[in-house]
């Protein structure tokens, strides 16, 4: 009997009885299929959590809004097609099956219940006898991937010595197997946000696709060892598939389940009984897909360390930006400081962690500029804001160049006829050649679109500005020294011609707001960057390890070796960072600088660009 009958589904108050206790949940009893492919029938029962009644928890994606009808507590009830397919495959022939499934066990129309049950999901999945991962219906690629994982894992795990060294084995895959495993790791399920805590908290995981089944231990064994497959005989297709697999969500999930992701993870295990720092999880998985943006934090609540849970309560009425602000503040100031080597006192902000967090949760610089009160109001965060948080904390960078020429993007007429002479003109032409090379490598044969997307990162910082200090007088190679070291020829170049070569006219035409508020600056070695209008000749640029952030620092005219952090810049080309490092290395002129950043400046300096946030919620 088909389950697509045309009668209306019952209202939720006819199906659900309210949960009486804070530790109470509903479990679903999936009735056996006595009639062979008859209508799916389920019953709900209330239990206390943790429950003495064994149950399985389902991890799946809701999928498109195509509905089919089941019978729930004797009444018609609509569920999405993907869940209906899963229940069709999971029904047993002779006995009921007890499961927990969010779309059915939680009254989705009751916001208060949903808020509370979200906070319970950590214990729900950790207490389940096993978690069933439902990928959807199978195809030929999935079948081959399951077979390959089983055969390689069974062969490797069958030998005790191999098991003891199971992360250092070389597995020999053929092209078809690697392609199939890559396809398996790219299934749409893995992009769903809620599966992160569901998989990480599970005692035991089994993966299903249609009628196919794969134990997680086999899957993890293959992903743990697939990196060892790389060698000089590998084809480009194999290298591509392995690269995709090694950067996939399943690979990261395997690393977290095995406690092998980083020293930070190992320290966390020692401190928090296996729980995660909420900010760390958001930084690694926050860009996963979900229908409700706030789930990109709340969806990891069950994984969080207790101190992180005390930072924020699951409440969907709190504005998204305030939620992110609370988690980020706690992550940075409670868990992310690093002590510089050799120093007993002093803490350093790891800039790359802040940038990774912003990119993962798609927190743009524009968001901070539009929501200053939500971001910086002390009274909003009585549990978070302390005297220490309002102080400046150090982060270390490298001075990479000094601004020698600066022009507004919108200059016209006679100003464009100005001629850049001699060494500087020659060095700029080197930049033009790098630009042409970059354009030729890009897929569309041009570069302007990708560059203009990041212009939203260029900004001046509000007063009061953070301090910068360095230990000795700055020295940069002269233009004639650079010209000689690179063997460039002296030349003449007008700004008009340079604007044409760098396609500045495209930026002015397509991004008029940026053209009026951003300037283009040339460093003393001829490389180009976009800077805020507050920049001046003599200011210098600072970069940071493991990050593409570029800060603008102005000198203090009175105090020696001190300055202020003026704003944020963007390189004209991604390759300019390495070009500057190589130049300074050749002259032994790299100078370290310490920036004393407050929380607000840290946010502005590491916020994401529009280009980072191009993904749309599904």
N, C-alpha and C positions, 0 to 999 in steps of 0.2 A: 504494500500500500504506500503510495507516494506521500511525502510529508509536506507537500505544497498546497494543502487544502486551503480553501478560500475564506474560512471563517475567521473572524477578527480575534486577535490575541487579547487575552484578559488584561485589564489594568493591573498595575503592580500591586495595589492594595488588596486585590483578590488572590494574589499568588504568594505574597510575602507576609509573614508574621514578624513584627518588630523584634530586633535582637534585645534581649532583656538585660544582659550583663555586658560589661566592657570587654570581657575576655571571651565572649560568645561569638561563634561564627556559624555559618551554614555549610553543610556538606551535601554534595549531590550524589544520589544513588541512581546510577545508570542501569536501567532494567535490562535483563537479557533479551535477546532477539529470538523469542520462541517461534515467531511466525516467519523468520527469515526475510529480512528487508522490510519488515513492517514499520509503522510509525515509531519514532524514537520517543520513549517514555522515561521520565525522570521524576524522582521525589526528592524533596529537600528535608533535611533534618538539622536541628540545632544541637551543637556540641560546645563544650568549653575547650579552650585552647590553652595549653597543650592538651591534645585529646588522646584517650586510650584507644580510640577506634582508628585503626590504620587506614590511611587514604593516600591517593596519588594526586599530585598537583599538576595541572596542565599548563604548559608554557607554549603560547601560540600567538599569532597576530590576528587581530580582529578582521582585517581584510576589507574589501569593498562593501558598500552598504546594499548588498543583495541578501534578502531575507528568506528564510524558510521556517516552517512552523514545526515545533515539537509539542509534546504534552508534558506539562510541568505541574505536579500536584493535581493532576486530573483536569487541568485547564490548558487551553491553547496558549503557546508562548513563542514569540518570534526570536530567532537568533540568526546571526550572519552565516552565510553559506560556508565559509571556511570552518567555523566551529561545527556546523552540522555535518560536514564531511568527516571531521575528526571523530565525532561521536559515533558516526556510522561505522568507522573502522575499529573503534575501541570497544564496542558492545561485545559482550561474551555470549556464548550460546546457551549456557545453562544457569548462570548465577549472576547476581548483580555486581556492579563495580562501583566502589566508593571513590569519589573524586572531589577536588576543589577546583572550580573554574570561575574566574572573576566575573565574567559577563552574566553568569547565572546566579552565583552564590552571593553576590552583592546586589542590592537594590540600587541600580544605577540612577534611578529617579530621585533618590533620597540623598541630597548633598551632604547632610550631616553624617549619615551612615557611611557614605563613600569616603569622606575625610577620615573617619575613624578606622575603617577597614584598610585604607592605604597604610596607616601606621602599624597595622597588624600583619601586613603581608610578609615582613621579614620572618616572623615566627611561623607563619603559615607554611612557607616554603621550606624553612629549615626543619620543621617537624614532620613534613611529609615523608612517607616511606621511600618514595622516589619521585622525581620530576620527569614528566614525559614532554619532550620537545616535539612539537608537531610542525613540520616544515611545509605541509601541504601535500598535494598529490605528487606521485613520483613521475619521473621521466627517465629516459635512457641514460642521461648523464648522471643522475642521482644513483641509479642502480649500479653503474660502473664505479662511482666513487665509493659507495658502501662496500662493494666487493673488494676494491683495492685496499681500503682501510683495514678491513677484516683480515685479508690474506697477509699483508705486511705486518700487522700488529700481532697476529697469532704466531707467525714465524719468529718475530723478534722476542715476544714475551714468553715463548716456550722454552728459552734457554735462560738458566739462572744468571749466568754471567752477563748476558745481554740485558736482562731486566735490571741488574744493578747499575749498568751503564747505559740505560735506555735513552738518555738525552744526547748521546754521542755516537749514535749508529748511523751509518750511511745506507739509506734505502734507495733501491734502484727502481725508479718509476719510468714507464714509457710515456711518450707524448700524450696519448689518449688518457692515461690515468691522471696525469698532472692537470690536464685540461678539465677533467671531470671533477677533481678535488677542488680546483679553483672555482668551478661552477657551483659546487656544493657550498663553499665558503662565501659565495656571493648571493646565495638565496635571499629573497626579500625578508625573510624572518629575522636574519641576523641584524638588519638595520633598525629593528623595532626596539625602543628604549626599555620597555618593561621586562624584556627577557634578560637584561643584564643581572639584576638582583635575583631573578628566578633561577638562573643557571648557577650563579656564584654561591647561593645559599643552599643549593640542593645537596642532600646526602649522596644520592645516586642519580645519574642522568641516563636516560635512554632516548635516542633520537629516532623518530618515526617519519617516514615519508610514504604515504599510501600504505601498502602492505609491508614495506621494507622496514627493518629495524637495525640500528647500530648502537652498540654500547659506547658510552662516552670515553671509557678508558682506551678503546681502540682508536677513536678519533683523536684523542689527546696524544697518544703514542706517535701517531703519524705526524701531527703538527709539531710536536717537540723535536722530531728528528729530521724534518723536511729541509731545514736549513743546511744540514750536512750534505745534502745531495749536490750542492753546487760544485762544479769543477770545470776545468778548462775545456772539456769536451761537450759541455752543455750547449744545446742549440738556443737561439734567441727566443724561440717560443717557450722552451722549458724555463729559461731565466725569467721571462715575463710572468709565467704562471706561478713560479715559486715566489717571486717578488710580491705578487698580489696576495698569495696565501699568507706569507709572513707578515703582511701589514693588515690582515683582515681582522674583523671583530672576533671570530672564533679563536684566532691565534692569541689575541689579548685575553680572552676569557680563559683559555687554557693556562696562560701564564699566571693569571690571578688565582685560578683554582689551585695551581701547583705551588703558589707562593714564590714564584721565580721572577717576578717582573722587575724588581730592583731592590737595592739595599733599603730604600725607604719602605718597601713592602715588608721586608724581613723585620725591620725595627717596629713596624706597625703590629705585626703578629705578636711580638714580645710585649707590647704595651697594651694592646686592646683586645686580646683574646680572639684574634682573627677578624675583627671588624676593620672597616676601612675609614679613612678620613673622607668625609663627604666631599670636600673640595677636590681631593685626588680622583675620586670616581667621576665627578662632574668633568674634570679636565680630560679624562681618558675616554669617557663615553657620552658626554653631554650633547654631542651633535647627533645622537641617534634620533630616529624619527618617532614622533608621537602626535596625537591629535591635539593635546592640551600642552602648550609650551611650559606651564608650571610643573608638569610631570618630569621635566628634565632635571629637576632637583628632587621633587617629592618621590619620583620613581626609584630613587636610590636610598630612601630613608631607612629601609630595613637593613641596609648594609652598613649604616653609619655607626661610628664610634659614639659612645654615650655622650661625650662632651659636645660632639657635633649635633646630636639630637637635641641637646639642651639649648642650642643656638637658635633653633627655629622650630615652630610647630607647623604641622601639616594643616594649612588653612588656605583654601583656594580663593578666598576673598582678599588676601594680601596681594598688592600689586607685584607683578613679575619682577620689576626692577629692584624693588626692596628685598625680595627673596634672594636674588642673586647677590645683592650688596651684603646681606647678612652672612651668607655662606662664604663669600670671597673674603670678607674681613676676618672671619674666624679662621679660615684656611691659611691665610697669609700670616696673621699675627700669632696664632696659636700653634701652627704646625709646620710652617715653611721657612722659618728663619734658619740660616746656616751660620756657623761660627767660622770666620776666616782662618785658614791654616796658620798655626803658630800664635794665635791670639787667644788669650784667656777671656778677655772682656770684648764686648762689641758684637753686634749681630748684623748679618747681611741679608738683604732681601734678594731672593733668587728671581731675577726678572723673567727668565724663561717660563717659570711656573705660572706667573701672573699672566703672561701672554697666552700660554696654552689654555688657561682657564677661560679667558675672554673669547678666544676663537671658538672653543668648544661650545660655549653657551651663547655665542653670537652677540656679545655685548659690544656695541659700536661706540666709537667716540662721540657720535652724534647723540646717542642716548644720554651720555653724561652731560653734554651741553644743554640738552632740552629738559633734563630732570635734576637740576642742581639741588633742590630742596630734598628730594627723595634720597639723593646720594650722600649729602654731607650734613644733614641736620642731626646734631648730637642727641636731641631729645627723642628721636625716632628709635634709638637702639640702646635703651638703658642697660640691657644685659651685655652689650658688646663694647660700647665706647668706654674707654678708660683713659687715664692721663697718658699712659704709655703710647696708646694708639695715635694720639694727637701729636706725638713727637716725630722727628725725622729719623729715618733709619737708612743705613748706608747700602749702596750698591756700587759695584766697581765696574768701570768700563775702560775703553782705550780711546784716546784722542787720535783721530785718523786724518784730519785735514782742516785747513783754514779757508774761510771764504775770501776769495780775492776779487771777485766780480759778482754783482747782483743786479738783476733787472726784473721789473714787473712783466708778467706774461702779456699784458695788454698794451705794451708800448707800440706806437705806430709812427708813421711819417718819418720825419728827419732823424728821430732817435734810432730807427732801424738802419739808417745808412752809416752809423758809426762803425769804424773799422777796428777790429782787434788785431794788433800787430805782433809780429815776431814770435817769440817762444810760446806765449800763451795761446795765440791763434793755432799754432802747430799742435799743441797739446789738446786743444778742443777738437781738432780734426781727428785725433786719435779716438776721442769719444764718439765722434760721428761714425767712424769705421766700426767700432764695437756695436753701435746702434744698428747699423746695416746688417752686421753678422747676426745679431739677436733677431732682427726682423725676418731674415732668411730662414732662421730655425723655427720660427713660430708657425703654427698651422695655417694661419690665414695670410701670411706674408706681410703682416704689419704688426705694430706694437702699441699703437696709441690707445686702443680700447683697454687693454690690460693695465696700462699705466694710469690712465685717468681714473680707474676705479679706486686706486689707492690714494688719490689726492684728498679724499675725505679724512685721511689720517693727519694731514698737515695742519697744525694748530699752534697758537700761542697759548702759554699757560697763564692763568689768572694770578694776580697778586694776592698774598706775598709769594714770591718765587723761592724755590728750594736752592740751597747752596751747592757749590761745586768747588773742589780744591784739588790741587796737584802739587807735586813736591819740588819741581824745579822749573826754570824758564823753558818755555816751549820753543822748539826749533823745527822748522820745516824746510825741506829742500827748495832752493830757488827754482824759478822756471827755467833758467839757463842750465842749471844742474840736471833737472829732469829731462830737458831737451837733449843734453849731451848723453845722458845715460840710456836714453831710448833711441837715440840715433834719428830723431825726427828732423825734418827740414823746415826751415823758417818759411812762413807763409802769411798771407793776408786773408782776412775773412770778415765780411760785413755781418752785422747782426741779422739783417734781412735774409741773407743766404743761410746763416746758421738756423734761423727759425724755420726755414723751408726744409733743411736737412733733418732737423729734429722733429718736424711736423708739429710745431707748437701751434700753428694755425688751426689744426684739427681740435686741439684742446680748447682754444679760445672760442671756436665755433660751436662745439658740442657741450662745453661745460662753462658757460659764461660766468656763473657764480665763482667757480674756482679761479677763472682767469682774472677776476677782479680782486681776489683775496689771497692768492698764492703768488710767490715770486720764484724765479729760477736763479739758482746760485751756482757759480763755478768755483770749485776748490782750486787751490794753487797748483794742483797737478792736472787740471783740465777736466776732471770728472764733474758730472752735473747732478744736482739734486733739487727737489722742490722744497721750499722753505716758507714759513709764515712771513707775513709782511713786517713783523717785528725784527727780522734778521738784519744784520748789518755787516759790512765788510770788516774782517778781523775776528768775527765770531768763529767758533770751530765746532766740528761735528764729533759726536761720541757714539761709539758702537759697543755692543755687549756680546759676550760669548754665548753661544747657543741661542741667539735671537737675532732677528733682522731689524730690531728697533734702532732708530737713529735719533739721538737727542741733540738739540741745539743749545750751546752754552756760550754766554757772553762773558767777557773779561770784566773784572772789577777794576775800575780805573785807579782806586786808592790802595786796596789791599793786594799785596803780592801773592801770586799763585792761588787766587780765589776768583770765583765767578758765580753766576746764577744760571739755573736751568730755565731757558727762555721758552722752549717749545719742542715740537716734534717735527721731524723732516722725513722725506721719502726719497730714496734713490731713484734716479731716472732709469737705471738699468739694474736688474738683480745682481749682475756680475760686478757692479762697481764696488761692492763690499770687499771682495777678494782682491780687486785691482788696487784698492787703497792699502790693504794690508801688505801686499807684495811690495808696493812702493816704499812704505815706511820701513819694512824689514830691510830692504836693500840699502837704506841710509842709516839703519840702526836708530831710528827716531821715534819708535813707539813709546808713548807716554801714558802711564796709567792715571786715571782720574777717579775720584770718589764723589758720588752724588748723594747728598742727604735728602732722600725722598720722603715726603709725607704720603698719607694714604690717597689723597685726592690726586696728586701728581702721578703716583704709581698707576692709578686707574687710567688716566689720560694718556700716559706713555705706552701702555700695553693694550689698550682697547682694540677691538677688531675693526677691520675695514668693511665697507659695503661688499667688496669682492669676497671676503671671508664668509659673509652672511647671505650668500646668494641662494642657499637652499630654502625651499618652501616647505612648511609643515604639511603633512599629508593627513 
